Amino acid sequence: MLEVVNLTKNYKKVKAVDQVNFYIEPGEIVGLLGPNGAGKSTTIAMLSTLIPPSSGDVLLQNENVNKNPRNLRNILGVVPQEIALYGDLTARENLEFFGSVHKMPKKQLKERIEVVLKQVGLENEHKKLVKHYSGGMKRRLNIGVALLHEPQYLIMDEPTVGIDPQSRNHILETVKKLNQEFKTAIIYTSHYMEEVEYLCNRIYIMDKGRIIASGTKEEIKSILSSEKMIVVKFDRHSNSLIQEITNQPLLSNLQVKESEISFTVAKDANLLPTLLNLCEKHNVVLNSFHIEEPTLEDVFLHLTGRALRR
């Protein structure tokens, strides 16, 4: 098991990470979520031994990683958010270089390169210079570099940012396959809730340097079990109507999209009569009114007071 215990990082007067605790078991996918500035990247940097913590421990099989980082580095792969490749080299040359950094034997490296190129769908593009790759191809090769030494644990920091849907789907399926077939344990960060829903067994939500919620998808969603999300569509947008709805004391987390609004209320609240009266008052037609099951993003907004920023 890979575990962080009371992990803390201070930069002068700023506490970027504050007493963070979480773990990942072999063979599971764990989501680490939070808005920009929540402390995710700093946590990942400490977990991967790139920077030392101000206090706290990273434990691998109950042994302190900070005292002997090589044991973790040998079994950990990291896919950084920023592309970390050499544009003037081909895909194969990039893999050869990074494999040599891991001090992999030449025969093993040659075999692994063929496997990895196929895993990330670049076996027919390996002779092309990386600077001529699309964004999605670069992202896939970025993953391939992290897979060369067959890591038991893999950290993926927003691996699908800014790419085409085809490459995104390929990456998601690759992650699933790595976990299901090779039992690779994965820590996955993303601002795309549907990816987290699809991939992750357990989820940690982080904000302002702290873990503010954790559990399975069902457990996280149950945080809003006492509330319900309502989505209402009108025949047209009306600022005066929206303002009156905003002033209603029972609702929270109001979101406005042209002639559609969504908000949360207590589970036993009945706002339909009030909405109908307000629509009549402002000469607006209520086209639809439906209750939605809470989503991960609803819970995130409820906990932090702000939506995930892409």
VEXPAGU-956967 format. One record per residue: x, y, z of N, C-alpha, C in turn; residue in one letter. Coordinates in steps of 0.001 Angstrom, whole numbers. Example, Ala and Ser with C-alpha at 12.3 -4.5 7.8 and 13.67 -1.06 7.14 Angstrom:
BEGIN
NODE     n.xx     n.yy     n.zz    ca.xx    ca.yy    ca.zz     c.xx     c.yy     c.zz  r
NODE    13190    -5690     7800    12300    -4500     7800    13200    -3300     7800  A
NODE    12850    -2250     7080    13670    -1060     7140    12900       30     7870  S
***
This chain:
BEGIN
NODE     n.xx     n.yy     n.zz    ca.xx    ca.yy    ca.zz     c.xx     c.yy     c.zz  r
NODE      842    -1198        0        0        0        0      879     1251        0  M
NODE      474     2261     -781     1141     3558     -821      274     4536      -38  L
NODE      891     5240      902      111     6038     1844      829     7347     2154  E
NODE       58     8411     2316      619     9669     2817      -21     9950     4178  V
NODE      807    10371     5121      359    10574     6500      721    11986     6948  V
NODE     -302    12782     7225     -116    14154     7726      842    14965     6845  N
NODE      730    14774     5543     1646    15425     4609     1384    16937     4583  L
NODE     2445    17727     4757     2319    19184     4840     3455    19834     4061  T
NODE     3129    20926     3343     4162    21685     2647     3914    23176     2854  K
NODE     4921    23854     3403     4856    25289     3646     5809    26023     2715  N
NODE     5339    27135     2169     6186    28049     1414     6119    29398     2110  Y
NODE     7129    29690     2932     7136    30902     3764     5854    30932     4599  K
NODE     4971    31890     4329     3760    32001     5148     2564    31259     4539  K
NODE     2773    30642     3369     1679    29941     2682     1755    28452     2964  V
NODE      635    27881     3401      572    26438     3633     -123    25821     2418  K
NODE      660    25309     1484      107    24781      230     -619    23464      459  A
NODE      -70    22628     1339     -685    21343     1684     -685    21243     3205  V
NODE    -1846    20873     3746    -2032    20956     5196    -2556    19637     5767  D
NODE    -1659    18834     6326    -2045    17615     7048    -2897    16664     6190  Q
NODE    -2421    16366     4999    -3166    15515     4069    -2894    14039     4372  V
NODE    -3970    13251     4380    -3877    11803     4582    -4693    11097     3507  N
NODE    -4084    10164     2806    -4838     9279     1917    -3977     8070     1575  F
NODE    -4587     7080      952    -3857     5865      601    -4389     5310     -705  Y
NODE    -3583     4453    -1317    -4021     3730    -2513    -3542     2291    -2393  I
NODE    -4483     1372    -2525    -4184      -56    -2463    -3710     -544    -3836  E
NODE    -2928    -1607    -3874    -2549    -2189    -5163    -3794    -2545    -5988  P
NODE    -3782    -2172    -7254    -4851    -2583    -8157    -6102    -1730    -8164  G
NODE    -6097     -549    -7519    -7285      296    -7563    -6974     1624    -8239  E
NODE    -8025     2310    -8688    -7888     3647    -9265    -8521     4633    -8293  I
NODE    -7742     5606    -7875    -8200     6602    -6914    -8190     7972    -7580  V
NODE    -9280     8706    -7455    -9365    10050    -7999    -8967    11083    -6960  G
NODE    -8154    12049    -7357    -7786    13175    -6504    -8290    14439    -7187  L
NODE    -9330    15044    -6608   -10020    16157    -7258    -9842    17439    -6476  L
NODE    -9952    18547    -7178    -9878    19843    -6538    -9671    20919    -7572  G
NODE   -10074    22160    -7270    -9861    23264    -8209    -8395    23638    -8279  P
NODE    -8052    24474    -9249    -6684    24972    -9331    -6327    25673    -8029  N
NODE    -5132    25390    -7512    -4713    25997    -6263    -5110    25222    -5028  G
NODE    -5707    24040    -5217    -6150    23249    -4073    -4997    22546    -3369  A
NODE    -3870    22382    -4064    -2728    21691    -3486    -2459    20328    -4092  G
NODE    -3198    19965    -5141    -3040    18643    -5748    -1633    18439    -6308  K
NODE    -1177    19411    -7112      134    19254    -7767     1264    19184    -6745  S
NODE     1165    19976    -5682     2187    19936    -4639     2164    18583    -3933  T
NODE      965    18075    -3689      833    16758    -3057     1452    15679    -3936  T
NODE     1158    15734    -5231     1706    14756    -6175     3232    14857    -6233  I
NODE     3750    16084    -6198     5205    16268    -6242     5879    15654    -5013  A
NODE     5228    15789    -3856     5789    15169    -2646     5644    13658    -2680  M
NODE     4496    13193    -3162     4259    11754    -3235     5257    11070    -4157  L
NODE     5627    11755    -5237     6550    11168    -6216     8012    11491    -5908  S
NODE     8272    12029    -4727     9617    12326    -4199    10338    13416    -4976  T
NODE     9599    14267    -5710    10231    15372    -6427    10589    16511    -5489  L
NODE     9752    16746    -4465    10060    17763    -3459     9839    17152    -2077  I
NODE    10614    17578    -1078    10437    17030      269     9280    17718      987  P
NODE     8569    17018     1833     7515    17658     2621     8105    18487     3757  P
NODE     7352    19497     4208     7765    20234     5402     7611    19363     6628  S
NODE     6579    18529     6610     6377    17534     7660     5459    16449     7115  S
NODE     5368    15344     7832     4560    14226     7375     5392    13206     6625  G
NODE     4739    12109     6250     5463    10987     5652     4755    10441     4423  D
NODE     5543     9912     3493     5047     9075     2408     5533     7664     2710  V
NODE     4595     6722     2796     4930     5365     3204     4641     4372     2083  L
NODE     5583     3495     1830     5399     2372      913     5596     1103     1723  L
NODE     4514      324     1834     4558     -871     2692     5074     -512     4091  Q
NODE     4565      627     4603     4891     1114     5954     6333     1579     6129  N
NODE     7092     1686     5041     8451     2206     5125     8493     3630     4587  E
NODE     9221     4514     5280     9287     5922     4916    10040     6110     3600  N
NODE     9341     6643     2615     9923     6824     1282    10971     7930     1279  V
NODE    10761     8957     2088    11672    10103     2071    13098     9704     2467  N
NODE    13221     8676     3271    14545     8221     3685    15227     7385     2611  K
NODE    14423     6719     1786    14978     5892      715    14049     5955     -501  N
NODE    14106     7068    -1271    13156     7267    -2369    13293     6274    -3515  P
NODE    14439     5641    -3659    14658     4766    -4818    13653     3618    -4872  R
NODE    13274     3066    -3707    12333     1945    -3684    11016     2311    -4349  N
NODE    10537     3539    -4105     9294     3984    -4733     9520     4357    -6190  L
NODE    10585     5055    -6470    10850     5495    -7846    10947     4314    -8807  R
NODE    11426     3185    -8333    11563     2005    -9186    10219     1424    -9612  N
NODE     9162     1700    -8834     7854     1097    -9146     6777     2152    -9410  I
NODE     7191     3414    -9558     6241     4510    -9754     6435     5149   -11115  L
NODE     5320     5343   -11834     5340     6111   -13072     4550     7388   -12882  G
NODE     5001     8474   -13504     4324     9761   -13372     4033    10326   -14756  V
NODE     2760    10637   -15002     2358    11320   -16229     2057    12768   -15856  V
NODE     2975    13700   -16115     2763    15091   -15680     1708    15797   -16518  P
NODE     1156    16853   -15926      151    17630   -16647      752    18311   -17885  Q
NODE     1965    18830   -17738     2658    19440   -18871     3363    18349   -19677  E
NODE     3379    18510   -20989     4062    17556   -21851     5562    17574   -21546  I
NODE     6125    16399   -21275     7548    16296   -20944     8232    15393   -21963  A
NODE     8407    15922   -23160     9000    15173   -24265     9982    16061   -25021  L
NODE    10823    15441   -25834    11758    16179   -26684    11204    16226   -28105  Y
NODE    10825    17432   -28546    10179    17590   -29838    11035    17243   -31029  G
NODE    12350    17391   -30898    13245    17111   -32024    13664    15647   -32098  D
NODE    13099    14819   -31237    13313    13378   -31294    12030    12688   -31750  L
NODE    12161    11503   -32296    10988    10707   -32645    10413    10084   -31375  T
NODE     9246     9458   -31502     8648     8761   -30362     9578     7672   -29854  A
NODE    10134     6905   -30757    11036     5817   -30370    12274     6370   -29663  R
NODE    12825     7444   -30193    14023     8034   -29579    13720     8587   -28193  E
NODE    12527     9173   -28017    12134     9631   -26687    12066     8465   -25708  N
NODE    11458     7377   -26155    11343     6201   -25281    12714     5608   -24974  L
NODE    13598     5594   -25962    14955     5086   -25725    15676     5940   -24687  E
NODE    15517     7259   -24804    16189     8152   -23857    15669     7945   -22439  F
NODE    14346     7974   -22264    13787     7862   -20920    14003     6460   -20336  F
NODE    14052     5457   -21211    14383     4117   -20732    15797     4047   -20195  G
NODE    16713     4784   -20845    18104     4805   -20371    18212     5522   -19032  S
NODE    17335     6502   -18800    17306     7184   -17503    16967     6189   -16393  V
NODE    16071     5252   -16713    15709     4199   -15753    16778     3094   -15684  H
NODE    17814     3236   -16518    18894     2243   -16553    18375      844   -16888  K
NODE    17414      804   -17839    16876     -470   -18266    17868    -1169   -19191  M
NODE    18066    -2465   -19060    18922    -3217   -19986    18441    -3050   -21425  P
NODE    19360    -2994   -22371    19020    -2690   -23764    17993    -3655   -24344  K
NODE    18163    -4930   -24080    17218    -5917   -24623    15825    -5717   -24052  K
NODE    15746    -5522   -22739    14454    -5296   -22094    13815    -4014   -22603  Q
NODE    14615    -2951   -22745    14099    -1669   -23218    13541    -1793   -24631  L
NODE    14251    -2487   -25491    13793    -2663   -26872    12439    -3371   -26903  K
NODE    12284    -4406   -26074    11019    -5137   -26007     9904    -4261   -25452  E
NODE    10235    -3498   -24401     9225    -2656   -23772     8769    -1533   -24701  R
NODE     9672     -999   -25500     9295       66   -26430     8230     -421   -27404  I
NODE     8403    -1642   -27929     7407    -2186   -28857     6050    -2344   -28172  E
NODE     6078    -2841   -26934     4833    -3032   -26177     4154    -1700   -25907  V
NODE     4937     -721   -25450     4386      583   -25064     3833     1332   -26278  V
NODE     4543     1299   -27401     4051     1961   -28611     2680     1426   -29006  L
NODE     2506      127   -28852     1210     -480   -29170      161      -89   -28132  K
NODE      553      -43   -26855     -394      308   -25794     -978     1698   -26009  Q
NODE     -142     2637   -26453     -616     4014   -26607    -1010     4338   -28049  V
NODE    -1035     3327   -28900    -1537     3501   -30262     -638     4307   -31173  G
NODE      682     4202   -30987     1617     4963   -31819     2595     4060   -32563  L
NODE     2265     2780   -32704     3191     1844   -33344     3444     2189   -34817  E
NODE     2499     2911   -35431     2692     3286   -36834     3209     4712   -36996  N
NODE     3463     5404   -35886     3907     6799   -35931     5237     6997   -35215  E
NODE     5943     5914   -34935     7110     6010   -34059     8315     6686   -34714  H
NODE     8307     6844   -36047     9445     7465   -36728     9253     8969   -36937  K
NODE     8080     9480   -36598     7788    10902   -36798     8339    11728   -35633  K
NODE     8885    12912   -35932     9357    13797   -34878     8181    14233   -34007  L
NODE     8390    14264   -32716     7308    14564   -31781     6761    15981   -31977  V
NODE     7595    16901   -32446     7110    18272   -32659     6047    18337   -33758  K
NODE     5944    17287   -34561     4914    17240   -35602     3675    16449   -35145  H
NODE     3688    15983   -33922     2545    15238   -33374     1397    16195   -33031  Y
NODE      185    15674   -33053     -962    16409   -32526     -886    16419   -31002  S
NODE    -1705    17256   -30379    -1739    17303   -28921    -2087    15958   -28304  G
NODE    -3037    15255   -28915    -3447    13957   -28396    -2346    12909   -28498  G
NODE    -1600    12942   -29594     -494    11989   -29763      609    12254   -28737  M
NODE      880    13532   -28465     1884    13875   -27457     1436    13376   -26073  K
NODE      157    13553   -25776     -357    13084   -24492     -196    11568   -24360  R
NODE     -467    10860   -25451     -352     9400   -25407     1102     8961   -25237  R
NODE     2014     9653   -25925     3430     9323   -25761     3906     9667   -24348  L
NODE     3379    10754   -23789     3695    11121   -22407     3357     9971   -21450  N
NODE     2226     9333   -21715     1828     8171   -20917     2770     7001   -21172  I
NODE     3121     6810   -22441     4025     5712   -22794     5352     5787   -22058  G
NODE     5892     6986   -21914     7154     7162   -21188     7016     6659   -19752  V
NODE     5883     6970   -19133     5665     6567   -17735     5479     5062   -17582  A
NODE     5118     4384   -18674     4841     2943   -18605     6051     2071   -18917  L
NODE     7136     2669   -19375     8283     1894   -19857     8775      857   -18847  L
NODE     8919     1258   -17598     9519      364   -16600     8475     -461   -15865  H
NODE     7253     -557   -16435     6167    -1369   -15881     5890    -1037   -14406  E
NODE     5483      208   -14143     5278      621   -12757     4082      -80   -12110  P
NODE     4190     -315   -10819     3056     -858   -10052     2075      247    -9684  Q
NODE     2607     1461    -9545     1780     2634    -9224     1993     3681   -10316  Y
NODE      903     4334   -10710      966     5318   -11781      188     6568   -11351  L
NODE      854     7712   -11407      194     8993   -11135      -94     9667   -12463  I
NODE    -1351    10019   -12705    -1746    10669   -13952    -2382    12016   -13611  M
NODE    -1661    13092   -13938    -2100    14438   -13586    -2760    15100   -14791  D
NODE    -4078    15049   -14827    -4887    15633   -15911    -4353    15239   -17295  E
NODE    -4367    13947   -17601    -3751    13468   -18848    -4565    13744   -20109  P
NODE    -5785    14255   -19997    -6610    14450   -21199    -6915    15918   -21475  T
NODE    -6162    16824   -20861    -6420    18250   -21051    -6119    18671   -22488  V
NODE    -7071    19340   -23117    -6839    19968   -24409    -6605    19046   -25581  G
NODE    -7246    17869   -25583    -7032    16950   -26702    -8357    16600   -27368  I
NODE    -8274    15988   -28537    -9458    15625   -29305   -10176    14438   -28659  D
NODE   -11484    14301   -28905   -12265    13223   -28278   -11735    11821   -28558  P
NODE   -11203    11592   -29765   -10694    10258   -30098    -9497     9896   -29221  Q
NODE    -8551    10823   -29064    -7389    10564   -28206    -7814    10441   -26748  S
NODE    -8785    11242   -26355    -9269    11181   -24974    -9860     9803   -24678  R
NODE   -10688     9308   -25573   -11277     7985   -25372   -10195     6903   -25343  N
NODE    -9201     7038   -26209    -8108     6059   -26233    -7373     6043   -24897  H
NODE    -7118     7235   -24347    -6423     7321   -23062    -7252     6695   -21949  I
NODE    -8547     6979   -21919    -9410     6414   -20880    -9440     4893   -20958  L
NODE    -9523     4359   -22166    -9540     2907   -22324    -8181     2304   -21957  E
NODE    -7102     3032   -22253    -5772     2564   -21859    -5651     2484   -20345  T
NODE    -6166     3497   -19660    -6138     3510   -18193    -6917     2318   -17637  V
NODE    -8101     2078   -18182    -8917      944   -17748    -8174     -376   -17944  K
NODE    -7557     -512   -19111    -6867    -1762   -19443    -5657    -1975   -18535  K
NODE    -4904     -900   -18279    -3747    -1001   -17384    -4174    -1506   -16016  L
NODE    -5296     -993   -15551    -5773    -1366   -14221    -6344    -2780   -14203  N
NODE    -7156    -3110   -15193    -7845    -4402   -15180    -6936    -5565   -15559  Q
NODE    -6068    -5368   -16544    -5236    -6469   -17029    -3898    -6578   -16305  E
NODE    -3332    -5433   -15944    -1999    -5448   -15335    -2024    -5077   -13861  F
NODE    -3235    -4784   -13342    -3415    -4474   -11912    -2586    -3264   -11477  K
NODE    -2357    -2340   -12402    -1642    -1120   -12062    -2526     -242   -11183  T
NODE    -1993      205   -10057    -2713     1125    -9182    -2504     2545    -9701  A
NODE    -3577     3320    -9805    -3507     4620   -10474    -4107     5713    -9597  I
NODE    -3358     6803    -9459    -3892     8036    -8861    -4188     8976   -10019  I
NODE    -5443     9368   -10150    -5903    10080   -11343    -6489    11434   -10946  Y
NODE    -5915    12507   -11478    -6497    13829   -11243    -7102    14342   -12542  T
NODE    -8240    14995   -12427    -8916    15520   -13610    -9928    16569   -13184  S
NODE   -10221    17488   -14110   -11328    18425   -13912   -12592    17942   -14630  H
NODE   -12498    16783   -15267   -13649    16244   -15993   -14323    15170   -15139  Y
NODE   -15486    15514   -14593   -16160    14631   -13652   -16548    13299   -14276  M
NODE   -16900    13307   -15566   -17325    12065   -16202   -16170    11066   -16268  E
NODE   -14938    11563   -16397   -13780    10675   -16395   -13609    10007   -15031  E
NODE   -13758    10795   -13990   -13609    10269   -12633   -14703     9245   -12338  V
NODE   -15935     9556   -12753   -17053     8620   -12561   -16774     7302   -13272  E
NODE   -16204     7391   -14461   -15969     6202   -15277   -14828     5346   -14739  Y
NODE   -13775     5985   -14223   -12550     5266   -13905   -12384     4872   -12442  L
NODE   -12767     5745   -11526   -12241     5646   -10156   -13083     4787    -9213  C
NODE   -12371     4017    -8381   -13018     3228    -7333   -13337     4079    -6115  N
NODE   -12363     4910    -5738   -12535     5806    -4606   -12101     7215    -5009  R
NODE   -12552     8217    -4234   -12305     9617    -4587   -11919    10398    -3340  I
NODE   -10931    11273    -3515   -10587    12269    -2499   -10835    13650    -3103  Y
NODE   -11539    14499    -2376   -11755    15875    -2810   -10896    16785    -1942  I
NODE   -10124    17619    -2610    -9152    18471    -1932    -9465    19938    -2195  M
NODE    -9312    20774    -1176    -9488    22205    -1347    -8694    22935     -279  D
NODE    -8060    24026     -673    -7283    24857      249    -6261    24033     1033  K
NODE    -5657    23064      335    -4580    22298      929    -4997    21137     1798  G
NODE    -6296    20889     1920    -6768    19832     2817    -7710    18874     2075  R
NODE    -7782    17638     2555    -8790    16694     2061   -10102    17016     2773  I
NODE   -11139    17364     2008   -12402    17766     2624   -13486    16688     2498  I
NODE   -13249    15675     1690   -14192    14556     1584   -13491    13373      937  A
NODE   -13923    12171     1276   -13343    10974      669   -14338     9838      748  S
NODE   -14183     8872     -154   -15048     7701     -149   -15280     7190    -1554  G
NODE   -16158     6205    -1681   -16557     5722    -3002   -17439     6772    -3668  T
NODE   -17711     6582    -4963   -18581     7529    -5664   -19937     7637    -4972  K
NODE   -20462     6495    -4547   -21770     6490    -3892   -21706     7212    -2557  E
NODE   -20633     7000    -1809   -20494     7664     -513   -20345     9174     -673  E
NODE   -19587     9584    -1689   -19427    11018    -1929   -20768    11655    -2294  I
NODE   -21504    10999    -3166   -22790    11552    -3578   -23804    11587    -2437  K
NODE   -23663    10674    -1497   -24612    10629     -382   -24490    11841      534  S
NODE   -23411    12624      360   -23275    13859     1134   -24457    14778      872  I
NODE   -25008    14681     -326   -26171    15508     -675   -27485    14747     -537  L
NODE   -27492    13694      274   -28711    12887      399   -29865    13662     1029  S
NODE   -29551    14730     1770   -30607    15524     2389   -31084    16650     1480  S
NODE   -30495    16729      271   -30867    17775     -671   -31183    17168    -2038  E
NODE   -31783    17965    -2888   -32049    17524    -4256   -31709    18658    -5208  K
NODE   -31307    18269    -6400   -30988    19234    -7447   -32184    19349    -8384  M
NODE   -32623    20585    -8605   -33765    20839    -9486   -33302    21644   -10689  I
NODE   -33737    21222   -11872   -33423    21931   -13115   -34727    22421   -13729  V
NODE   -34773    23709   -14008   -35994    24331   -14541   -35658    25042   -15847  V
NODE   -36507    24839   -16864   -36329    25523   -18145   -37547    26405   -18426  K
NODE   -37265    27633   -18898   -38316    28586   -19228   -38342    28837   -20735  F
NODE   -39374    29484   -21215   -39454    29750   -22649   -38546    30903   -23072  D
NODE   -38080    31696   -22107   -37169    32794   -22418   -36430    33207   -21153  R
NODE   -35353    33949   -21338   -34577    34443   -20190   -35223    35719   -19651  H
NODE   -35308    35821   -18331   -35876    37009   -17684   -35043    37337   -16454  S
NODE   -34335    38465   -16510   -33502    38867   -15371   -34319    39105   -14107  N
NODE   -35490    39694   -14278   -36317    39982   -13101   -36815    38697   -12447  S
NODE   -37171    37704   -13261   -37606    36417   -12710   -36447    35726   -11986  L
NODE   -35285    35704   -12615   -34114    35062   -12006   -33787    35719   -10674  I
NODE   -33899    37043   -10618   -33595    37749    -9380   -34542    37352    -8257  Q
NODE   -35823    37232    -8590   -36784    36829    -7558   -36557    35390    -7098  E
NODE   -36207    34529    -8036   -35904    33143    -7657   -34663    33102    -6763  I
NODE   -33671    33920    -7122   -32432    33980    -6322   -32718    34382    -4878  T
NODE   -33705    35222    -4691   -34028    35730    -3349   -34808    34735    -2496  N
NODE   -35195    33603    -3081   -35930    32610    -2297   -35022    32019    -1217  Q
NODE   -35472    31953       16   -34597    31548     1121   -34234    30061     1147  P
NODE   -34979    29206      465   -34773    27764      609   -33740    27175     -349  L
NODE   -33387    27916    -1396   -32512    27329    -2401   -31073    27827    -2270  L
NODE   -30139    27034    -2819   -28719    27393    -2801   -28064    26896    -4082  S
NODE   -26812    27303    -4300   -26023    26863    -5466   -26747    27119    -6781  N
NODE   -27356    28287    -6910   -28086    28623    -8131   -27133    28790    -9308  L
NODE   -27433    28108   -10418   -26673    28223   -11659   -27621    28647   -12771  Q
NODE   -27213    29651   -13554   -28070    30189   -14612   -27402    29982   -15962  V
NODE   -28138    29371   -16907   -27670    29192   -18281   -28778    29646   -19221  K
NODE   -28692    30894   -19648   -29717    31479   -20523   -31113    31310   -19901  E
NODE   -31955    30478   -20523   -33319    30305   -20006   -33459    29048   -19152  S
NODE   -32345    28555   -18599   -32366    27375   -17734   -31681    27707   -16424  E
NODE   -32266    27242   -15315   -31629    27422   -14020   -31585    26072   -13294  I
NODE   -30596    25939   -12413   -30536    24759   -11557   -30169    25225   -10160  S
NODE   -30638    24495    -9153   -30349    24856    -7774   -30600    23651    -6880  F
NODE   -30102    23716    -5657   -30354    22665    -4676   -31276    23191    -3585  T
NODE   -32117    22293    -3097   -33030    22611    -1999   -33112    21403    -1078  V
NODE   -33666    21595       95   -33892    20474     1009   -34783    19444      331  A
NODE   -34564    18169      657   -35245    17089      -48   -36767    17186       63  K
NODE   -37283    17707     1190   -38733    17772     1381   -39339    19103      926  D
NODE   -38518    19977      345   -39026    21282      -94   -39859    21136    -1364  A
NODE   -40913    21934    -1479   -41766    21935    -2671   -41836    23360    -3204  N
NODE   -40986    23655    -4169   -40911    25008    -4721   -41721    25191    -5996  L
NODE   -42334    24123    -6492   -43043    24232    -7758   -44155    25278    -7728  L
NODE   -45023    25299    -6702   -46068    26340    -6668   -45490    27752    -6682  P
NODE   -44405    27963    -5937   -43772    29286    -5908   -43235    29662    -7284  T
NODE   -42595    28705    -7967   -42057    28975    -9300   -43158    29289   -10303  L
NODE   -44257    28565   -10221   -45379    28820   -11133   -45961    30209   -10914  L
NODE   -46075    30610    -9656   -46595    31951    -9346   -45656    33038    -9864  N
NODE   -44355    32822    -9691   -43380    33806   -10164   -43373    33890   -11687  L
NODE   -43539    32754   -12358   -43599    32756   -13822   -44810    33540   -14317  C
NODE   -45927    33341   -13656   -47140    34076   -14033   -46948    35573   -13818  E
NODE   -46312    35927   -12715   -46068    37330   -12392   -45197    38006   -13447  K
NODE   -44199    37280   -13966   -43262    37866   -14928   -43579    37487   -16377  H
NODE   -44742    36882   -16577   -45197    36528   -17920   -44185    35626   -18644  N
NODE   -43711    34612   -17924   -42768    33641   -18461   -43386    32250   -18351  V
NODE   -43194    31433   -19378   -43742    30075   -19371   -42691    29100   -18827  V
NODE   -43102    28273   -17868   -42219    27225   -17339   -42352    26001   -18244  L
NODE   -41297    25696   -18995   -41349    24599   -19965   -41116    23230   -19341  N
NODE   -40222    23158   -18361   -39940    21863   -17732   -39396    22061   -16322  S
NODE   -39642    21045   -15518   -39214    21056   -14107   -38874    19621   -13741  F
NODE   -37600    19320   -13465   -37281    17950   -13103   -36192    17893   -12032  H
NODE   -36211    16798   -11306   -35277    16586   -10205   -34170    15652   -10681  I
NODE   -32920    16034   -10450   -31782    15220   -10869   -31090    14605    -9668  E
NODE   -30512    13417    -9892   -29682    12812    -8866   -28409    13648    -8711  E
NODE   -27894    13794    -7499   -26676    14589    -7317   -25491    13981    -8053  P
NODE   -24674    14822    -8625   -23463    14388    -9323   -22242    14727    -8469  T
NODE   -21099    14230    -8896   -19865    14569    -8188   -19619    16072    -8206  L
NODE   -19937    16699    -9324   -19722    18143    -9412   -20679    18895    -8487  E
NODE   -21918    18394    -8327   -22846    18993    -7362   -22269    18950    -5953  D
NODE   -21702    17801    -5604   -21115    17643    -4270   -19924    18577    -4118  V
NODE   -19109    18659    -5169   -17947    19542    -5104   -18374    20983    -4870  F
NODE   -19381    21419    -5600   -19884    22785    -5448   -20458    22992    -4054  L
NODE   -21144    21999    -3563   -21726    22067    -2216   -20625    22198    -1161  H
NODE   -19531    21468    -1330   -18473    21455     -318   -17571    22679     -372  L
NODE   -17296    23161    -1580   -16306    24236    -1731   -16910    25587    -2076  T
NODE   -18171    25572    -2536   -18790    26821    -2922   -18344    27342    -4257  G
NODE   -17677    26500    -5044   -17215    26913    -6366   -17140    25704    -7282  R
NODE   -17441    25917    -8551   -17411    24814    -9511   -15973    24487    -9871  A
NODE   -15739    23297   -10383   -14414    22927   -10879   -14080    23814   -12070  L
NODE   -12879    24377   -12043   -12458    25263   -13132   -11585    24505   -14102  R
NODE   -11979    24488   -15373   -11215    23757   -16376   -10113    24649   -16939  R
***
